[in-house]
Amino acid sequence: MSEGLVKPAEDRLRVSSGSRFEPIIGFSRAVRVGNFVAVGGTTAASGGQPVAVGDPEAQTRATLAVIAKALGGAGASLADVIRTRIYLVDIGHWEAVGRVHGEFFGEIRPATSMLQVSAFIDPDWLVEIEAEAIVSGG
């Protein structure tokens, strides 16, 4: 093993989104260790291409659907989410994005941060979301 590389924990479950960038960059859409699930920064893309270009509300809906699928692959659900982080390239979209976040999380109400960033890798992405969950009994 090369110096600086660490072997993953034996009980690590990695959930792939099928992105061709996962092995290149060295990431997973979601990782579960024990009862903790982390979903990495997720955007509205399909087959590596942005969806709903120019529509922050539709991009948020698509992004949260990808997160829900990743959580399912890790044996969790939106109901298990305790924290989300929302990144926007235009903070003026906060109400539209927040409204969709509320549709998905309703009474779950995870701890949430919403921040403006200068740019994403693809200029057509308007929102990126991360999520963390704890699965009961896991």
PyMOL commands that set and color helices and strands:
alter all, ss='L'
color gray80, all
select helices_A, chain A and resi 21-26+56-73+78-80+91-105
alter helices_A, ss='H'
color red, helices_A
select strands_A, chain A and resi 12-15+30-33+36-42+45-46+49-50+81-88+111-116+127-134
alter strands_A, ss='S'
color yellow, strands_A
deselect
rebuild
show_as cartoon
